């Protein structure tokens, strides 16, 4: 279970970073996604 908690934390952190990156690109006018957000 300890390893599963670690993996979940890493996945959650990666998701937060990816969403922040996409938001930042959209603010710069350089979106990577067209249409609705899939996150």
Backbone as a chain_set.jsonl record, in Angstrom:
{"seq": "XXXXXXXXXXXXXXXXXXXXXXXXXXXXXXXXXXXXXXX", "coords": {"N": [[0.808, -1.223, 0.0], [1.994, 1.248, 0.643], [3.615, 1.819, -1.525], [1.676, 2.096, -3.498], [0.383, 4.423, -2.659], [2.445, 6.246, -3.07], [2.739, 6.112, -5.875], [0.229, 7.088, -6.647], [0.42, 9.717, -5.673], [2.479, 10.707, -7.293], [1.272, 10.516, -9.814], [-0.901, 12.283, -9.461], [0.498, 14.68, -9.058], [1.81, 14.913, -11.535], [-0.416, 15.265, -13.179], [-1.367, 17.749, -12.262], [0.787, 19.402, -12.998], [0.765, 19.076, -15.789], [-1.755, 20.179, -16.433], [-1.335, 22.821, -15.588], [0.67, 23.561, -17.367], [-0.683, 23.411, -19.845], [-2.621, 25.406, -19.413], [-0.973, 27.656, -19.149], [0.174, 27.768, -21.731], [-2.146, 28.292, -23.211], [-2.733, 30.847, -22.23], [-0.629, 32.235, -23.334], [-1.406, 32.252, -25.897], [-0.894, 30.047, -27.397], [-2.213, 27.435, -27.722], [-2.223, 23.89, -27.155], [-4.237, 22.133, -27.407], [-7.263, 21.828, -29.186], [-10.545, 22.986, -28.899], [-12.566, 21.544, -26.318], [-11.282, 21.124, -22.968], [-9.513, 18.221, -22.012], [-8.716, 17.372, -19.575]], "CA": [[0.0, 0.0, 0.0], [2.825, 2.445, 0.679], [4.044, 2.074, -2.896], [0.514, 2.58, -4.243], [0.191, 5.827, -2.293], [3.493, 7.009, -3.744], [2.397, 6.171, -7.301], [-0.912, 8.0, -6.773], [0.903, 11.086, -5.482], [3.235, 11.085, -8.491], [0.29, 10.719, -10.896], [-1.631, 13.519, -9.179], [1.409, 15.792, -9.303], [2.001, 15.014, -12.983], [-1.651, 15.826, -13.739], [-1.374, 19.177, -11.931], [1.8, 20.063, -13.82], [0.292, 19.078, -17.176], [-2.834, 21.155, -16.547], [-0.744, 24.153, -15.475], [1.384, 23.808, -18.62], [-1.675, 23.706, -20.882], [-3.203, 26.709, -19.101], [0.042, 28.662, -19.468], [0.256, 27.882, -23.192], [-3.358, 28.971, -23.675], [-2.585, 32.259, -21.892], [0.329, 32.799, -24.287], [-1.998, 32.197, -27.228], [-0.301, 28.901, -28.1], [-2.829, 26.22, -27.169], [-1.885, 22.596, -27.754], [-5.497, 21.431, -27.625], [-8.338, 22.61, -29.789], [-11.829, 22.557, -28.355], [-12.702, 21.467, -24.869], [-10.183, 20.551, -22.198], [-9.743, 16.808, -21.723], [-8.263, 17.086, -18.213]], "C": [[0.842, 1.274, 0.0], [3.271, 2.831, -0.733], [2.882, 2.608, -3.736], [0.23, 4.041, -3.928], [1.209, 6.712, -3.0], [3.159, 7.18, -5.229], [1.234, 7.129, -7.529], [-0.466, 9.45, -6.62], [1.668, 11.572, -6.708], [2.282, 11.36, -9.652], [-0.475, 12.02, -10.702], [-0.764, 14.739, -9.462], [1.631, 15.995, -10.799], [0.777, 15.628, -13.653], [-1.725, 17.331, -13.473], [-0.396, 19.952, -12.816], [1.337, 20.153, -15.27], [-0.817, 20.105, -17.375], [-2.305, 22.579, -16.47], [-0.018, 24.523, -16.769], [0.407, 24.171, -19.741], [-2.306, 25.077, -20.663], [-2.236, 27.826, -19.474], [0.157, 28.853, -20.982], [-0.963, 28.594, -23.756], [-3.268, 30.468, -23.405], [-1.616, 32.96, -22.846], [-0.228, 32.836, -25.709], [-1.447, 31.058, -28.067], [-0.91, 27.593, -27.597], [-2.382, 24.96, -27.909], [-3.141, 21.804, -28.088], [-6.493, 22.365, -28.281], [-9.655, 22.079, -29.241], [-11.784, 22.473, -26.85], [-11.51, 20.783, -24.222], [-10.499, 19.1, -21.86], [-9.329, 16.445, -20.303], [-9.381, 17.167, -17.271]], "O": [[0.438, 2.277, -0.587], [3.301, 4.009, -1.09], [3.08, 3.473, -4.589], [-0.122, 4.814, -4.819], [0.874, 7.798, -3.472], [3.286, 8.277, -5.772], [1.242, 7.897, -8.49], [-0.926, 10.319, -7.36], [1.521, 12.724, -7.116], [2.464, 12.328, -10.391], [-0.679, 12.774, -11.654], [-1.235, 15.72, -10.038], [1.638, 17.129, -11.276], [0.909, 16.419, -14.587], [-2.103, 18.1, -14.357], [-0.72, 21.028, -13.318], [1.498, 21.192, -15.91], [-0.822, 20.825, -18.374], [-2.77, 23.453, -17.201], [-0.084, 25.668, -17.213], [0.638, 25.118, -20.493], [-2.505, 25.829, -21.618], [-2.643, 28.832, -20.055], [0.229, 29.986, -21.457], [-0.84, 29.408, -24.672], [-3.673, 31.275, -24.241], [-1.772, 34.147, -23.13], [0.4, 33.385, -26.614], [-1.519, 31.089, -29.295], [-0.187, 26.731, -27.095], [-2.191, 24.968, -29.125], [-3.12, 20.916, -28.94], [-6.553, 23.552, -27.962], [-9.852, 20.869, -29.133], [-11.068, 23.223, -26.187], [-10.822, 19.973, -24.844], [-11.621, 18.781, -21.467], [-9.567, 15.318, -19.867], [-9.194, 16.957, -16.072]]}, "num_chains": 1, "name": "protein.A"}
